[in-house]
Amino acid sequence: MTNINKNEMLALFGGNKTIQRPFKRYNPIGEEEVNAAKQVVESGVLSQFLGVWHEDFYGGPKVREFEQACASYFGVKHAITVNSATSGLIAAVGAIGIEPGDEVIVSPWTMCASATAILHWNAIPVFADIDPETFNLDPVSVEANITPYTKAIMAVDIFGHSADMDVLMEIAAKHGLKVISDAAQAPGALYGNRYAGTLAHVGSYSLNYHKHIHTGEGGVLVTDDDDICERLQLIRNHAEAVVGGKGVASLSNMIGYNFRLGEIECAIGIEQLKKLKTLVASRQNSAARLSAGLEGLKGLRTPVVRPSCTHAYYIYPLVLDVDGLGVSRDRIWEALVAEGVEGLSPSYVNLHMLPMFQKKIAYGSGGFPWTSEICRRNVDYRHGICPVAEELQEKSYLGFAMCLNDLSDPDVDLIIEGFRKVWHQMESLK
Ligand SMILES: *Cc1c(COP(=O)(O)O)cnc(C)c1O
């Protein structure tokens, strides 16, 4: 230590922190949203939904205007607002006709709602492994997990990069499956010339407070299918009380909910959507600068973006070669946090390892649906079924939240400096 000065010494060991000032918090809400919300409040109509067959079954003016704007923005026939993406995924699973005991293949590397939405209809989540570069469902593992009971695939565009939708849709067509696209983290990301979320039978975006654009809470579903659209609208708004009046013949999965989004949220959403391109572009600029600055650090892999895709960078994912570096991921994470790098997370999630799946207890205490006769085989959730996701979770993944702070170029440069300092002093972490 004698010939290392305070600037070179890692903050973890008492040296000076690289980042000594706070960054500006990410906040996409501005004057436009304030005015839009104010107008709704002043109108006195905060929601106009009626849960019966009536013109207002479809909601009030702001709901309809926001849905029109979303449909036109994302280039789809229908957009359906809901009060969260979690609600949206539940509605989507019901709308595509999933029945009790049906199997739906889902990624373990996603937010829990992607899997629990399946359980809401007493269907069985089956976890397939992920691709080590994009962290999305690996089509080879998806095909290996198809059984006679498989009815759908829940594809997730994790961190902001689209899943390999052409290949997944091809597999789905071959096996007669429906596909749901959970694009909560990827609004505005491109797959070819189409937006992530629009390439499946139904897609879902989140408008919660932590996402690129938000309305506090909220979600948007998109589909080109008229029948799926109608079913989504019914499940959103008390289907059982509406099907009679509306003359709906198919009563399957027509237990409705109140998943309605309010007028204030939709008025805010209209303004947020106008900002989406700019907000995503700013994340992309920061990510490009980060990648350029981190390039060449040994044993560190910056995000992979597939040709013809763009990344929305909800999270900027890194992968460490911990064996080559000879230092554990958690130790490196500690050192980076000590340098003042904010928003770093040393793991993501392996849903199959959650107590619910490990103990196979969802509804009640008796192990339903897995112990019920509707579940026709012994579905495996043991450690080892998703080796790629497990290795990333336990050993090598490090993610950087991009919707936490609004990073300027000098901020990004400071983060790069923090990484470089840790890398130059890597020996001292051994
Ligand atoms: C945020 C998120 C959801 C759920 O969104 P809510 O609007 O909070 O319900 C679902 N899936 C993924 C991948 C998410 O990141």
The ligand as a Tripos MOL2 file, in Angstrom:
@<TRIPOS>MOLECULE
LIG
   15    15     1     0     0
SMALL
NO_CHARGES

@<TRIPOS>ATOM
      1 C1        -42.1850   -4.1140  -14.7590 C.3       1 LIG1
      2 C2        -42.3940   -5.4270  -15.3790 C.ar      1 LIG1
      3 C3        -43.6380   -6.0920  -15.3650 C.ar      1 LIG1
      4 C4        -44.8060   -5.6260  -14.5520 C.3       1 LIG1
      5 O1        -45.1480   -4.3220  -14.7520 O.3       1 LIG1
      6 P1        -46.1780   -3.5940  -13.7660 P.3       1 LIG1
      7 O2        -46.7230   -2.4840  -14.5990 O.co2     1 LIG1
      8 O3        -45.3800   -3.1070  -12.6080 O.co2     1 LIG1
      9 O4        -47.2010   -4.5520  -13.3530 O.co2     1 LIG1
     10 C5        -43.7610   -7.2670  -16.0740 C.ar      1 LIG1
     11 N1        -42.7290   -7.7980  -16.7340 N.ar      1 LIG1
     12 C6        -41.5140   -7.2230  -16.7440 C.ar      1 LIG1
     13 C7        -40.4130   -7.8670  -17.5180 C.3       1 LIG1
     14 C8        -41.3010   -6.0290  -16.0510 C.ar      1 LIG1
     15 O5        -40.1000   -5.4650  -16.0580 O.3       1 LIG1
@<TRIPOS>BOND
     1     1     2 1
     2     2     3 ar
     3     2    14 ar
     4     3     4 1
     5     3    10 ar
     6     4     5 1
     7     5     6 1
     8     6     7 2
     9     6     8 1
    10     6     9 1
    11    10    11 ar
    12    11    12 ar
    13    12    13 1
    14    12    14 ar
    15    14    15 1
@<TRIPOS>SUBSTRUCTURE
     1 LIG1         1 GROUP 0 **** ****
